[in-house]
């Protein structure tokens, strides 16, 4: 599936964020930067989508209705098909315990709300470039 | 005990009597001894003197010629005649020691008498002095006093005259005296015994009374007092004992009062207190412990801790403290029968530098921990709720500045989102301020007479455009005459929040009906909608802060998640209560109660 990712020209990114406006904000900016974006608003749909398609990066909110972000993280990293997908976690909480837990389940990046959109784009660029090499 | 005391009293009486008798015996004995000795010496001396005088008189009557010739007849006649007169035994001995005549012996026997030269009085007489001796006479078989003197004529020694007298009379006098003394002694002893008994009884009687009183004291009865018999030492002893009893009685009263105070404190303490002895047995527990662990005080005392309270954590604390003697502090969680968190503070009790036991103070901190968790959750929630709109505002501003400003398709939409979020932030801050104001204890309600129907009309008019937009019909069925005593602004807030929810969570062409019911001095107000309703599992939590049934929808509609929480606080401040009934898909019925105006001014007597 790495092959598939490499051969694809456009990078596929999934945005899992229950706040409609925030989701719209991220999706808009990622689209502008040339990424193919899938907007998802709850954990259950995210899991369903992840079982069907391969994404390069998942932008993931932690506090989600249905299944929370941590479980999605585990689901992605625990499945050999999806374990290559990078995860950027968005959280309103900045407690160290959450960070540790995020590392255990395998998040690649952390962004604390309110975050800078520019920084998110930079991170995603960096991750996808690494993938290309 | 009583027998022992009696014996001691008896022995004391006997001691007193015996000491009297001893003194009398000693003094009488000494008197008798010296009297006897003196008397004996005196009478012997008298007899001696009279015997010497008689000997000298007889000496002159003896014719020297008769002696020289050793005329036995003459000497015998003379000695016998004089002996009758003087009542003495008279013996005449020549210088060779041969007895010439003896008043008590016939002539035939004299010849067989032994030589008298070795007799002590004869030896003294031969040297020219008067010989005196007292001894037992084998001849007469009695004690005799002998006096001898030398018979001379013109410097010529002729013989020895010896006079002897039985000591019978002296002894008779002596024994008479002794008898008198012994008789005196006997009567004295009897008298001593009788007087001693009386005196001892007089001393013992008050002592007895004191013993009885002391026995009462030792049994714990300090109400008795000893009658003071006299002003002497015994009287003083009785007074001292009385004072002691009084003091002890006062002290006991004081201690008892103190103990009662301590017991009251012990039992009224909210913290559980357990006292353990050095063997790990329960000495005492208080009512709080009974309540916490569901044990009974009477069953617990004297038993090993684990037998009564099956909590290994506390048992470990106890054994650690009894071993090391250092205070221990621990937080324990009790799972059964209900999950509760306790802070246990254990302190050793020292008894002369050794660990005599320990004291456990158990503090139920479940509520404190619950509040702490609530506060932490609240802070986390607040920060989350504030950060979400802030993130959007920040992100869209950034996006617009980065070029989206020229994106004709989206730029207005983005600005609208920013506006919405700014408004949401504002309402969130306002709701948080209301909540913190309502939660502070100093909240002052500006109560006034308030017509509920008119108040609701006012609120409804503010929602006109929203109602129109949602196409929702509202019906104010509150009676015209209903007045309550309440804070106008707060009640307005209650109606606003409830009507706002009823519109937001309603369906197209839905309806809202507000009506009331009066019962038991209370007014119940119902806000019934035909909306989407609340899932059953969410019903108990809808009044919690930041609790949303549908997070996304709530946010989209501009809700803060605090509206119902504020309603609940306001109603509770007015001594009312709130609640909700709902069927998912059919609608919800929120209600609140308030004390009716009449009830508040004139409370019914039967309540």
Interface residues (C-beta under 8 A of the other chain):
Chain A: X18 X19 X20 X21 X22 X24 X25 X26 X28 X29 X32 X41 X63 X65 X92 X93 X95 X113 X114 X115 X116 X117 X118
Chain B: X380 X383 X384 X387 X388 X390 X391 X392 X393 X394 X395 X396 X398 X399 X402 X403 X404 X410 X417 X420 X421 X550 X551 X552 X555 X556
